[in-house]
């Protein structure tokens, strides 16, 4: 498991201890069975999220006055890493949920924060983040989902029509932080809305059949005349792109920390196996070639952790961190892919079976290089910062 690190708040160590206790009692004992069940059906870990919510772990970086933990991002991300080391699907869900509340925390009015955040941060609600579309993934400005204003004054609302794709928690969420087009002014014509669940005009596609993260239910969200109060528009009309990009910077750090936790578990499994597996009268860890492979895996995990912590400290200090978030996401997810691949190699044939968890880690690692912006997009973000 990840080692304890110096925490920037007095509560930091206690939160890590609490997270590890919950992971040991509630997550690790059920992860394998739940992921296998979800691979052939749908087994969403609602109660696990409720447990994390009751412990205050779904709201750590958000304001205390609205029910959040008021913790630095550095602490929150280390909690996400710990969760990922036990159950990657749940860690991704924690990151997604925090992302759904980010627009209200950062861009919402005082009235919106007072009305929306207590529910979002209570632990009783789970959010979905609806940005991507079937034909608008990396090209956010190409989205076609439209929000049309209906009326003025207190009764004003927006009517949403369109489709969102690859949405975690779809069909299980209590609210949907949704980006939609309010004008035809390209990327400057997007706006952000918090859409409560329960409108009959909101329906869902079939769950995507994925190679991993089976308990992270992903499906299309279909808006066919969904009405949302104008008071639930976050920021000004046309501010949606700025909100989305700002939120993605924070979300990329969530994925970086989760990928680091996943890689750490793969390294732990490989190290333990190498010390136990006997060949030619000695543990295979005694072979320098394999020991050096483990050393390279450790260097990759440690480098990933350092990258996301550095970006988090910049964010906590109020400094620009967009480039560093992209670097962290790139390094950590590439590290997760490499380390999980090497873990299978260490275990040999055993690593290719479901008797050991490293084959699941390998399948889960791949998508981290894709969501929250592909790693090719991260390189684009980084290079643009360098060449400005």
C-alpha positions, 0 to 999 in steps of 0.5 A: 500500500502507499506509504504515509506522507507528510500531510499539510493539515492536522487532519490529513493523517487521520483521513488517510487512516480512516480511508485505509480502514474503510478500504480494508473493511468495505472495499477490498473484500468485495471488489473482485466479486462485484467487478465480475458481477458487473461484467455480465450485468449491472452491479453499481456500488451504491452502498460503497459510495454511501459509506464513503459519503457518510465518512465525509470522503466524497466532499473533502476539497469543498467548503466546510460551510456547505458540508465539505471537508475544507481540505487541501487538494493535496490531501483529497488526492491522496485519499483518492489514491488510497481508494484506487489502490483497493477499488479503481472503479470507486476511486474514479467515481469519487473523482467524478463526483467531486468534479460535478460539484466543482462548477458550483463551488468555483463559479456558482453564486452565493445563492446557488452554493447555499441551495445546491452544495449541501445536498451535493456534499452531504454524502447522500447524493452522487453526481454525473458529469455530462460533457462528452457527446458521441461526436464531441469528445476532445473537441468540446466546442463541437457539442450539439446538445442545446439548452433553449431558454423558456420564459423570463423572471422567476418562472424561467427555465431552459429546455435541454435536447441532445445526447451525452456519451460516456457518462459515469453514474448515468442512471444512478446519479442524483443530479447531472452537471451538464454542458449544453449549447445556448448559442451558435457561437462555437466554444463560446456558446456553451453554458453549464447547468445542474440538472436534477434527476427524475425528469421523465424526459431524461433517459439512458442508453444501455450500459457500455460493455467495457474491458475494465472498470465494470462497476463504473457504469457508463452510458449515454444520457438522452435529453428529450425536452428536459426542463431545468430552472434558470436558477440552475445555470452555473455562471453566465450564458457562454461561460460553459467552456471556461468552466469545463476547462477549469474543472478538467484541470482539477479532474485530471489530478483526480485521475492521476492520483487514481492511476497512481494508486492502481499502479501501486497495487500492481507493484505491491502484488508483483513484489509479493509474488516475486518474494514467494515464487520459487524457481531453481531453489530460490525466490525469483526476486533474487534474480537481478533482472527481475529485481531491476524490473521491480525497481523501475516499477517503483520509480514510475509509481514514485514519479507519478505520485510526485507529479500529482502532488506538485500540481496539487500544491500549486493549486492549493497555493492559488497558482496556475497549474493547468500545465502541471495537471496535464503533466501529472495525468500524462505521467501517472496514467502512462505509469499505470499502463507500464507498471500493470503490464510489467506486473503481469510479466513478473507473475508470468502465466499466473498473471494472465489468469483471474486467480490474481488481480493484476490482469484486472489492474491491467484492464483498468489501467488502459482507460486512464490514458483516454478519459479526462482528455487522451494523453495525446491531448495532454501533450497538446496542452503541455506543448501549448503552454511551453510555446506561448 
